[in-house]
Amino acid sequence: MTDWQRQFENLAIGPEPDRLRAAVLAARANKAEGREHMLGAMTWAAFSCPSATQAVFDLIAQTWLTPDAEVRASLSDHWAEAPIPADFWSKFWEAVEGPTEGYDALTITQAIAALGGAVDDSFGSLAEQYANAHPGADDAAKKTIPGLLDLQALSECPAGSLGHELYRLLSANGFDPEVLDRNAIMLSALPPALQYLNTRILQMHDVWHLVAGYTTDSIHEVAISSFQLAQFGHNYSAMFLATAGQIAHRNNPAGFRAFFQVIAEAWQHGRTTPPMMAIEWEQQFDQPINEIRDRFGIAPFESRLPPNLIESLSAGPVWRKWLPIWKVIRLHRWLKLSQSKLTLQPAS
């Protein structure tokens, strides 16, 4: 265990609103201590106090996107929280370190799921309470667990419909219809609300990609986790974002601001989009995506950054990299200009 790891562990506590706002402003200005304090609050909400998730992410996202606006935040002293066990941290840092060959979509999902099994025993009931109370969860504890998607039925949906587009997406990319096998990861062992939410999110993840306007590029996979967290209080997404944020902070600090820009944008998108968990999606499969968006008031995701940012910068000819590089430069310029009149407070 290194000194910086011990120092970060001490930051995974309930934050004071003013200090958290100062940390976000410091992170926008590319200061490491700001990133660490902000990630400490996210880690605390993800692995200790799920009821704080909305307040923490609202303050972070609003400050990141509108630094000159007055952000009214209330972080309660009365939220129940679970202690973070000492042996949790060794598993957390193993996940941050990751495999030598790096993560892919499956292995990062498995790593985060494993962290969910390392939390304190009292955490599960707190996560269940938060899931039951979240308005976007649509009374998840009372819902019947859905059956498996029928790929053959999807293939027979009209051309251009949501069902047909979903079938094309799954087939072209070799995706599993539910991302992970619900039985293999023992979702049936979860309490009712979490069992339904996690099952439905695995099942509808690619549906929401299509309808909410998220591509399957790397940075949009991060973004849709933030969208899902805002929409349903999905605790796995909170764990993913806290862990992925730590990975970005340690391994790619130069790219952290781009990484967090899409998290903030997608969080706001999720907060302003009507609850998608309440929609009976199987009844929409034969309808065109644009008509579904119009019917339910769903605007597609928009970002300052291109969805293929990471892929464009990591491969392909040099000339294809100029546009994403210019987008990142413009983002950094906007972050600087939008904050230039503010007096930064120390994040500690």
C-alpha positions as CSV (number, residue, x, y, z in Angstrom):
1,M,0.0,0.0,0.0
2,T,1.5,3.3,-1.1
3,D,1.2,6.7,0.7
4,W,-1.0,8.2,-2.0
5,Q,-3.4,5.2,-1.8
6,R,-3.7,5.7,2.0
7,Q,-4.3,9.4,1.5
8,F,-7.0,8.7,-1.0
9,E,-8.8,6.2,1.3
10,N,-9.1,9.0,3.8
11,L,-10.9,11.1,1.2
12,A,-13.7,8.6,0.8
13,I,-16.0,10.3,3.3
14,G,-19.0,12.5,3.2
15,P,-18.0,15.8,1.7
16,E,-18.9,19.3,2.7
17,P,-20.7,21.1,-0.2
18,D,-18.3,24.1,-0.4
19,R,-15.2,21.9,-0.3
20,L,-16.6,19.6,-3.0
21,R,-17.5,22.5,-5.2
22,A,-13.9,23.8,-4.7
23,A,-12.6,20.4,-5.6
24,V,-14.6,20.3,-8.8
25,L,-13.3,23.7,-9.8
26,A,-9.8,22.6,-9.1
27,A,-10.3,19.4,-11.2
28,R,-11.6,21.6,-14.1
29,A,-8.4,23.5,-13.8
30,N,-6.4,20.2,-14.2
31,K,-5.3,20.1,-10.6
32,A,-4.6,16.6,-9.2
33,E,-5.8,17.4,-5.6
34,G,-9.1,18.5,-7.0
35,R,-9.5,15.2,-8.9
36,E,-8.7,13.2,-5.8
37,H,-11.2,15.0,-3.6
38,M,-13.9,14.8,-6.2
39,L,-13.2,11.1,-6.7
40,G,-13.2,10.6,-3.0
41,A,-16.8,11.9,-2.7
42,M,-17.9,9.7,-5.7
43,T,-16.2,6.6,-4.1
44,W,-17.9,7.3,-0.8
45,A,-21.3,7.5,-2.4
46,A,-20.7,4.4,-4.6
47,F,-19.4,2.0,-1.9
48,S,-20.7,3.5,1.4
49,C,-23.6,5.8,1.1
50,P,-25.9,5.2,-1.9
51,S,-28.5,7.7,-0.7
52,A,-26.0,10.5,-1.2
53,T,-25.5,9.6,-4.9
54,Q,-27.9,12.1,-6.4
55,A,-26.8,15.0,-4.3
56,V,-23.1,14.3,-4.8
57,F,-23.4,13.9,-8.6
58,D,-25.8,16.9,-9.0
59,L,-23.3,19.2,-7.2
60,I,-20.4,17.8,-9.2
61,A,-22.1,17.9,-12.6
62,Q,-23.7,21.3,-12.2
63,T,-20.4,22.8,-11.0
64,W,-18.5,21.2,-13.9
65,L,-20.9,22.4,-16.6
66,T,-21.9,25.8,-15.1
67,P,-19.0,26.9,-12.8
68,D,-20.3,30.5,-12.6
69,A,-23.8,29.5,-11.5
70,E,-25.0,29.3,-8.0
71,V,-25.3,25.6,-7.1
72,R,-27.6,24.9,-4.2
73,A,-26.6,21.6,-2.7
74,S,-27.7,19.8,0.5
75,L,-25.6,16.9,1.7
76,S,-27.4,15.4,4.7
77,D,-25.7,14.5,7.9
78,H,-28.4,11.9,8.5
79,W,-27.9,9.5,5.5
80,A,-27.1,6.0,6.7
81,E,-23.8,4.8,5.5
82,A,-21.9,1.5,5.6
83,P,-18.3,1.4,6.7
84,I,-15.8,0.7,4.0
85,P,-13.9,-2.5,5.1
86,A,-10.1,-2.4,5.2
87,D,-9.9,-5.4,2.9
88,F,-12.1,-3.7,0.4
89,W,-9.3,-1.3,-0.5
90,S,-6.9,-4.0,-1.6
91,K,-9.5,-5.2,-4.1
92,F,-10.3,-1.7,-5.2
93,W,-6.6,-0.9,-6.0
94,E,-6.3,-4.3,-7.8
95,A,-9.3,-3.2,-10.0
96,V,-7.6,0.2,-10.6
97,E,-4.4,-1.5,-11.5
98,G,-6.2,-3.9,-13.9
99,P,-4.9,-6.7,-16.0
100,T,-1.6,-6.3,-17.9
101,E,-3.3,-6.4,-21.2
102,G,-5.9,-3.8,-20.1
103,Y,-9.6,-4.0,-19.7
104,D,-12.2,-4.8,-22.3
105,A,-16.0,-4.3,-21.9
106,L,-16.4,-7.7,-20.3
107,T,-13.5,-7.7,-17.9
108,I,-14.1,-4.2,-16.6
109,T,-17.8,-5.3,-15.9
110,Q,-16.6,-8.4,-14.1
111,A,-14.1,-6.4,-12.0
112,I,-16.7,-3.8,-10.9
113,A,-19.2,-6.6,-10.1
114,A,-16.5,-8.2,-7.9
115,L,-16.0,-4.9,-6.0
116,G,-19.7,-5.0,-5.2
117,G,-19.1,-8.3,-3.4
118,A,-16.4,-6.7,-1.2
119,V,-18.4,-4.0,0.5
120,D,-19.7,-4.2,4.0
121,D,-22.5,-6.6,4.7
122,S,-24.8,-3.6,5.7
123,F,-24.4,-2.0,2.3
124,G,-26.9,-4.2,0.5
125,S,-29.8,-3.1,2.5
126,L,-28.8,0.6,2.0
127,A,-28.6,0.1,-1.8
128,E,-32.0,-1.6,-1.8
129,Q,-33.6,1.2,0.2
130,Y,-32.1,3.8,-2.3
131,A,-33.3,1.8,-5.3
132,N,-36.8,1.6,-3.8
133,A,-36.9,5.3,-3.1
134,H,-35.5,6.5,-6.4
135,P,-38.4,8.0,-8.5
136,G,-36.9,6.7,-11.7
137,A,-36.8,3.1,-10.5
138,D,-40.6,2.9,-11.1
139,D,-41.4,0.8,-8.0
140,A,-38.9,-1.8,-9.0
141,A,-39.5,-4.0,-6.0
142,K,-43.1,-4.7,-7.2
143,K,-42.1,-5.6,-10.8
144,T,-42.0,-9.0,-12.3
145,I,-38.6,-10.2,-13.4
146,P,-38.7,-10.1,-17.2
147,G,-37.9,-13.1,-19.4
148,L,-35.1,-13.3,-21.9
149,L,-35.2,-11.3,-25.2
150,D,-36.2,-13.3,-28.2
151,L,-33.6,-12.6,-31.0
152,Q,-35.7,-14.3,-33.6
153,A,-38.6,-12.0,-32.8
154,L,-36.4,-9.0,-33.0
155,S,-35.1,-10.0,-36.4
156,E,-38.7,-10.1,-37.7
157,C,-39.5,-6.5,-36.6
158,P,-40.0,-4.0,-39.5
159,A,-36.9,-2.5,-41.0
160,G,-36.0,0.8,-39.3
161,S,-37.8,-0.1,-36.1
162,L,-36.3,-0.2,-32.7
163,G,-36.5,-4.0,-32.5
164,H,-34.8,-4.4,-35.9
165,E,-32.1,-1.9,-35.1
166,L,-31.5,-3.7,-31.8
167,Y,-31.1,-7.0,-33.7
168,R,-28.7,-5.5,-36.1
169,L,-26.6,-4.0,-33.3
170,L,-26.4,-7.2,-31.4
171,S,-25.7,-9.3,-34.5
172,A,-23.1,-7.0,-36.0
173,N,-21.1,-6.7,-32.9
174,G,-21.6,-10.2,-31.5
175,F,-23.1,-8.8,-28.3
176,D,-24.9,-10.9,-25.8
177,P,-28.6,-9.7,-25.5
178,E,-28.1,-9.1,-21.8
179,V,-24.4,-8.1,-21.6
180,L,-23.8,-10.7,-18.9
181,D,-25.6,-13.9,-18.0
182,R,-28.1,-13.0,-15.2
183,N,-27.8,-16.5,-13.7
184,A,-24.0,-16.6,-13.8
185,I,-23.7,-13.4,-11.8
186,M,-26.5,-14.5,-9.4
187,L,-28.9,-11.6,-9.8
188,S,-31.6,-13.8,-8.3
189,A,-29.7,-13.6,-4.9
190,L,-30.3,-9.8,-4.8
191,P,-33.3,-8.2,-2.9
192,P,-36.3,-7.5,-5.1
193,A,-35.7,-3.9,-6.3
194,L,-32.0,-4.5,-7.1
195,Q,-32.8,-7.8,-8.8
196,Y,-35.3,-6.2,-11.1
197,L,-33.2,-3.1,-11.8
198,N,-30.0,-5.0,-12.5
199,T,-31.8,-7.5,-14.7
200,R,-33.7,-4.9,-16.6
201,I,-30.6,-2.7,-17.1
202,L,-28.6,-5.6,-18.5
203,Q,-31.5,-6.4,-20.8
204,M,-32.3,-2.9,-21.9
205,H,-28.7,-1.4,-22.0
206,D,-28.5,-1.6,-25.8
207,V,-32.0,-0.4,-26.2
208,W,-31.1,2.7,-24.3
209,H,-28.0,3.1,-26.3
210,L,-30.2,3.4,-29.4
211,V,-33.0,5.4,-28.1
212,A,-31.1,7.8,-25.9
213,G,-28.4,8.4,-28.6
214,Y,-25.3,6.8,-27.1
215,T,-23.0,4.9,-29.5
216,T,-21.0,1.8,-28.5
217,D,-17.7,3.7,-28.7
218,S,-15.6,3.7,-25.5
219,I,-16.4,7.2,-24.2
220,H,-20.1,6.7,-24.8
221,E,-20.0,3.5,-22.7
222,V,-18.7,5.6,-19.9
223,A,-21.4,8.3,-20.6
224,I,-24.3,5.9,-20.6
225,S,-23.3,4.6,-17.1
226,S,-23.7,8.2,-15.9
227,F,-27.0,8.4,-17.7
228,Q,-28.2,5.2,-16.1
229,L,-27.1,6.4,-12.7
230,A,-29.0,9.6,-13.0
231,Q,-32.1,7.8,-14.4
232,F,-32.4,4.9,-11.9
233,G,-29.9,5.4,-9.2
234,H,-28.1,2.3,-10.6
235,N,-25.5,1.5,-7.9
236,Y,-23.3,-0.6,-10.2
237,S,-22.9,2.5,-12.4
238,A,-21.8,4.6,-9.4
239,M,-19.2,1.9,-8.6
240,F,-18.1,1.9,-12.3
241,L,-17.7,5.6,-12.5
242,A,-15.8,5.9,-9.3
243,T,-13.4,3.2,-10.3
244,A,-13.0,4.2,-13.9
245,G,-12.4,7.8,-12.7
246,Q,-9.6,6.6,-10.5
247,I,-8.1,4.7,-13.4
248,A,-8.2,7.8,-15.6
249,H,-6.8,10.0,-12.8
250,R,-3.8,7.6,-12.3
251,N,-3.2,6.4,-15.8
252,N,-4.2,9.3,-18.0
253,P,-4.4,12.6,-16.1
254,A,-4.1,14.6,-19.3
255,G,-7.4,13.0,-20.5
256,F,-9.3,13.2,-17.3
257,R,-11.1,16.4,-18.2
258,A,-12.4,14.9,-21.4
259,F,-13.4,11.8,-19.5
260,F,-15.3,13.7,-16.9
261,Q,-16.9,16.1,-19.4
262,V,-19.0,13.3,-20.8
263,I,-19.8,12.0,-17.3
264,A,-21.2,15.4,-16.4
265,E,-23.1,15.9,-19.7
266,A,-24.6,12.4,-19.5
267,W,-25.6,12.9,-15.9
268,Q,-27.5,16.1,-16.8
269,H,-29.0,14.2,-19.8
270,G,-30.3,11.5,-17.5
271,R,-31.7,14.0,-15.0
272,T,-33.7,15.8,-17.7
273,T,-34.9,12.7,-19.7
274,P,-38.2,11.2,-18.7
275,P,-37.8,8.0,-16.7
276,M,-37.1,5.2,-19.2
277,M,-37.5,2.4,-16.7
278,A,-41.3,3.1,-16.7
279,I,-41.5,2.4,-20.5
280,E,-42.7,-1.1,-21.6
281,W,-40.0,-1.4,-24.3
282,E,-41.2,-4.7,-25.7
283,Q,-44.3,-2.8,-26.8
284,Q,-42.1,-0.3,-28.7
285,F,-40.0,-2.8,-30.7
286,D,-42.0,-2.4,-33.9
287,Q,-41.9,1.4,-33.8
288,P,-39.2,3.7,-35.4
289,I,-36.7,5.2,-33.0
290,N,-37.5,8.8,-33.9
291,E,-41.2,8.2,-33.2
292,I,-40.4,6.6,-29.8
293,R,-38.3,9.6,-28.9
294,D,-41.1,12.0,-29.9
295,R,-43.7,10.0,-28.0
296,F,-41.9,9.9,-24.8
297,G,-40.0,13.2,-25.0
298,I,-36.5,11.7,-25.2
299,A,-33.8,13.9,-26.7
300,P,-30.6,12.1,-27.9
301,F,-27.4,12.7,-26.1
302,E,-25.2,15.6,-27.2
303,S,-21.6,16.3,-26.1
304,R,-18.8,18.7,-26.8
305,L,-16.7,15.7,-27.7
306,P,-17.1,13.2,-30.6
307,P,-18.2,9.7,-29.5
308,N,-15.2,8.0,-31.2
309,L,-12.7,10.2,-29.5
310,I,-10.6,7.4,-27.9
311,E,-10.7,5.2,-31.0
312,S,-9.7,8.1,-33.3
313,L,-6.7,9.1,-31.2
314,S,-5.5,5.6,-30.6
315,A,-5.6,4.3,-34.2
316,G,-5.9,5.3,-37.9
317,P,-4.1,7.8,-40.0
318,V,-2.8,11.1,-38.6
319,W,-5.3,13.2,-40.6
320,R,-8.2,11.5,-38.9
321,K,-6.9,12.6,-35.5
322,W,-7.0,16.3,-36.2
323,L,-10.8,16.8,-35.6
324,P,-10.9,15.0,-32.2
325,I,-7.7,16.8,-31.2
326,W,-9.3,20.1,-32.1
327,K,-12.4,19.2,-30.1
328,V,-10.3,18.5,-27.0
329,I,-8.5,21.8,-27.5
330,R,-11.8,23.6,-27.7
331,L,-13.0,21.8,-24.6
332,H,-9.9,22.8,-22.6
333,R,-10.3,26.4,-23.9
334,W,-14.0,26.4,-22.8
335,L,-13.1,25.0,-19.4
336,K,-10.5,27.8,-18.9
337,L,-12.6,30.6,-20.2
338,S,-15.8,29.6,-18.3
339,Q,-13.7,29.6,-15.1
340,S,-11.4,32.5,-15.7
341,K,-13.4,35.0,-13.5
342,L,-13.7,32.6,-10.6
343,T,-11.4,32.6,-7.6
344,L,-10.4,29.0,-7.0
345,Q,-10.5,27.9,-3.4
346,P,-8.2,25.1,-2.1
347,A,-9.7,21.7,-2.5
348,S,-8.3,20.5,0.9
